[in-house]
Amino acid sequence: MSNFDSELKNAFQQLQLKVAVTTQQVKLAEAQIAQISRNITHARLTDQELSLLPAETKTYQSVGRMFILEPIDYVRLNLKTKIEEGELKIKAIEQTKERLQKNVKDQEDSIREMLSARH
């Protein structure tokens, strides 16, 4: 009986550790989504402001510590590309997050089954 209890205790501790690690990964995914969303919002606002400017307006794009003169259409295209890439990243991260949340739920169910099997 005590051998079963020690096995149960070890399995329970391992499952708890997995749940904690997975929960941490979910929080990291949420933080990444929030950061990318802020970047997308910033790019959209910038594009919106640039759309109000005449086509001959001089625009500069930052490259490292310097700025390069670029046509306004090129800058807007880069912003749109940045928005699209961000949205794709968010979708990928959300899929990963859903998978992680499913893993957490499965691990919690395993813990419950283990505890109910003991009683």
Residue frames relative to the residue before (quaternion, step in Angstrom):
aa qw qx qy qz dx dy dz
M 1.0000 0.0000 0.0000 0.0000 0.00 0.00 0.00
S 0.6852 0.4678 -0.3023 0.4694 3.60 0.89 -0.87
N 0.5818 0.5629 -0.3704 0.4555 3.60 1.17 -0.55
F 0.6407 0.5123 -0.3082 0.4817 3.57 1.02 -0.86
D 0.6469 0.5244 -0.3151 0.4553 3.58 1.00 -0.86
S 0.6711 0.4821 -0.3108 0.4696 3.61 0.93 -0.82
E 0.6264 0.5150 -0.3379 0.4776 3.60 1.05 -0.71
L 0.6432 0.5192 -0.3089 0.4704 3.55 1.00 -0.87
K 0.6519 0.5197 -0.3088 0.4579 3.56 0.97 -0.90
N 0.6626 0.4991 -0.3063 0.4669 3.61 0.92 -0.89
A 0.6601 0.4990 -0.3057 0.4710 3.57 0.92 -0.90
F 0.6364 0.5324 -0.3167 0.4596 3.57 1.01 -0.85
Q 0.6643 0.5004 -0.3035 0.4649 3.59 0.93 -0.89
Q 0.6469 0.5113 -0.3210 0.4658 3.58 0.99 -0.80
L 0.6590 0.4995 -0.3092 0.4697 3.57 0.97 -0.83
Q 0.6260 0.5309 -0.3364 0.4616 3.58 1.02 -0.78
L 0.6468 0.5172 -0.3119 0.4656 3.56 0.99 -0.86
K 0.6493 0.5121 -0.3138 0.4666 3.59 0.95 -0.87
V 0.6430 0.5155 -0.3201 0.4672 3.58 0.97 -0.85
A 0.6604 0.5086 -0.3129 0.4553 3.59 0.91 -0.88
V 0.6653 0.4954 -0.3028 0.4693 3.59 0.92 -0.90
T 0.6712 0.4972 -0.2974 0.4624 3.57 0.90 -0.91
T 0.6306 0.5246 -0.3280 0.4686 3.59 1.01 -0.79
Q 0.6376 0.5174 -0.3195 0.4730 3.56 1.01 -0.79
Q 0.6459 0.5113 -0.3191 0.4685 3.60 1.00 -0.78
V 0.6186 0.5316 -0.3390 0.4688 3.59 1.07 -0.73
K 0.6592 0.5012 -0.3109 0.4666 3.60 0.93 -0.85
L 0.6277 0.5256 -0.3278 0.4715 3.58 1.06 -0.76
A 0.6388 0.5177 -0.3194 0.4710 3.59 0.99 -0.83
E 0.6450 0.5154 -0.3188 0.4655 3.59 0.98 -0.82
A 0.6464 0.5096 -0.3179 0.4705 3.58 1.02 -0.79
Q 0.6404 0.5161 -0.3243 0.4672 3.59 1.01 -0.78
I 0.6390 0.5204 -0.3229 0.4655 3.58 0.97 -0.84
A 0.6509 0.5149 -0.3167 0.4594 3.59 0.95 -0.87
Q 0.6606 0.5062 -0.3077 0.4611 3.60 0.94 -0.87
I 0.6704 0.4836 -0.3020 0.4748 3.58 0.89 -0.89
S 0.6239 0.5383 -0.3366 0.4557 3.60 1.04 -0.74
R 0.6360 0.5112 -0.3272 0.4766 3.58 1.01 -0.78
N 0.6492 0.5133 -0.3188 0.4620 3.59 0.97 -0.84
I 0.6399 0.5177 -0.3202 0.4690 3.58 1.00 -0.81
T 0.6460 0.5163 -0.3171 0.4644 3.58 0.94 -0.89
H 0.6457 0.5172 -0.3121 0.4670 3.58 0.96 -0.87
A 0.6684 0.4929 -0.3011 0.4686 3.60 0.92 -0.89
R 0.6470 0.5163 -0.3232 0.4586 3.60 0.99 -0.79
L 0.6595 0.5010 -0.3110 0.4661 3.57 0.94 -0.87
T 0.6409 0.5175 -0.3196 0.4683 3.57 1.00 -0.83
D 0.6549 0.5044 -0.3069 0.4718 3.58 0.95 -0.89
Q 0.6296 0.5375 -0.3286 0.4546 3.57 1.01 -0.81
E 0.6720 0.4802 -0.2973 0.4790 3.59 0.94 -0.84
L 0.6584 0.5092 -0.3147 0.4564 3.59 0.98 -0.80
S 0.6096 0.5690 -0.3551 0.4226 3.59 1.10 -0.62
L 0.6435 0.5309 -0.3172 0.4510 3.59 1.19 -0.47
L 0.6285 0.5592 -0.3273 0.4303 3.58 1.23 -0.41
P 0.5556 -0.5932 0.4514 0.3684 3.60 -1.15 0.54
A 0.6404 -0.5738 0.3637 0.3583 3.59 -1.18 0.62
E 0.6946 0.4795 -0.2861 0.4536 3.62 1.09 -0.58
T 0.4040 0.7180 -0.4735 0.3114 3.60 1.26 0.09
K 0.4095 -0.6916 0.5363 0.2576 3.56 -0.98 0.88
T 0.0273 -0.7899 0.6126 -0.0096 3.53 -0.85 1.00
Y 0.1995 -0.7731 0.5956 0.0878 3.52 -1.12 0.74
Q 0.1848 -0.7658 0.6086 0.0949 3.50 -1.07 0.82
S 0.4180 -0.7169 0.4963 0.2551 3.57 -0.87 0.92
V 0.0146 -0.7468 0.6647 -0.0158 3.50 -1.11 0.89
G 0.8046 -0.0958 0.0223 0.5856 3.54 -0.17 1.27
R 0.7875 -0.2721 0.2283 0.5037 3.54 -0.70 -1.13
M 0.6908 0.4300 -0.2870 0.5055 3.58 1.23 0.22
F 0.3530 -0.7102 0.5692 0.2169 3.53 -1.35 0.19
I 0.1876 -0.7747 0.5982 0.0825 3.54 -1.04 0.88
L 0.4458 -0.6750 0.5240 0.2666 3.54 -0.98 0.93
E 0.0374 0.7922 -0.6032 0.0843 3.56 -0.73 1.14
P 0.5466 -0.5820 0.4690 0.3775 3.60 -1.15 0.51
I 0.6063 -0.5959 0.3864 0.3577 3.57 -1.05 0.74
D 0.6224 0.5464 -0.3464 0.4404 3.60 1.06 -0.72
Y 0.6410 0.5239 -0.3158 0.4636 3.58 1.04 -0.79
V 0.6470 0.5109 -0.3148 0.4703 3.58 0.97 -0.85
R 0.6664 0.4936 -0.3033 0.4692 3.58 0.94 -0.88
L 0.6226 0.5320 -0.3359 0.4653 3.58 1.05 -0.74
N 0.6429 0.5137 -0.3171 0.4714 3.59 1.00 -0.82
L 0.6421 0.5164 -0.3215 0.4666 3.58 1.00 -0.79
K 0.6565 0.5018 -0.3129 0.4683 3.59 0.94 -0.84
T 0.6290 0.5226 -0.3267 0.4738 3.57 1.04 -0.78
K 0.6417 0.5241 -0.3166 0.4619 3.56 0.99 -0.86
I 0.6416 0.5208 -0.3142 0.4673 3.59 1.01 -0.83
E 0.6763 0.4953 -0.2960 0.4578 3.59 0.87 -0.96
E 0.6536 0.5038 -0.3139 0.4695 3.58 0.95 -0.86
G 0.6393 0.5297 -0.3186 0.4574 3.57 1.01 -0.80
E 0.6574 0.5056 -0.3112 0.4641 3.57 0.96 -0.85
L 0.6386 0.5123 -0.3252 0.4734 3.59 1.04 -0.74
K 0.6373 0.5207 -0.3240 0.4666 3.58 1.01 -0.82
I 0.6395 0.5254 -0.3273 0.4559 3.58 0.96 -0.85
K 0.6463 0.5158 -0.3274 0.4573 3.59 0.92 -0.85
A 0.6636 0.5018 -0.3049 0.4636 3.58 0.93 -0.89
I 0.6670 0.4910 -0.3029 0.4714 3.58 0.94 -0.86
E 0.6400 0.5211 -0.3319 0.4568 3.60 1.00 -0.76
Q 0.6239 0.5195 -0.3422 0.4730 3.59 1.05 -0.69
T 0.6466 0.5060 -0.3096 0.4796 3.56 0.98 -0.86
K 0.6452 0.5292 -0.3105 0.4552 3.56 0.98 -0.89
E 0.6501 0.5090 -0.3179 0.4662 3.60 0.95 -0.85
R 0.6430 0.5140 -0.3192 0.4695 3.56 1.00 -0.83
L 0.6534 0.5090 -0.3099 0.4668 3.59 0.98 -0.85
Q 0.6518 0.5081 -0.3185 0.4642 3.59 0.97 -0.84
K 0.6218 0.5214 -0.3371 0.4773 3.57 1.07 -0.71
N 0.6361 0.5243 -0.3240 0.4642 3.59 1.01 -0.81
V 0.6355 0.5197 -0.3293 0.4665 3.59 0.97 -0.84
K 0.6575 0.5057 -0.3130 0.4625 3.57 0.91 -0.91
D 0.6532 0.5081 -0.3136 0.4657 3.59 0.94 -0.87
Q 0.6622 0.5007 -0.3065 0.4658 3.58 0.98 -0.84
E 0.6417 0.5053 -0.3262 0.4759 3.59 1.00 -0.76
D 0.6294 0.5205 -0.3303 0.4730 3.59 1.04 -0.75
S 0.6292 0.5302 -0.3309 0.4620 3.58 1.04 -0.76
I 0.6344 0.5185 -0.3264 0.4714 3.57 1.00 -0.81
R 0.6580 0.5070 -0.3124 0.4608 3.59 0.91 -0.89
E 0.6473 0.5137 -0.3187 0.4643 3.59 0.96 -0.86
M 0.6468 0.5262 -0.3178 0.4513 3.54 0.97 -0.88
L 0.6833 0.4778 -0.2854 0.4726 3.56 0.93 -0.89
S 0.6721 0.4800 -0.3127 0.4691 3.60 0.96 -0.75
A 0.6129 0.5407 -0.3513 0.4567 3.61 1.12 -0.57
R 0.6244 0.5506 -0.3363 0.4403 3.57 1.11 -0.62
H 0.7102 0.4490 -0.2641 0.4736 3.59 1.00 -0.79
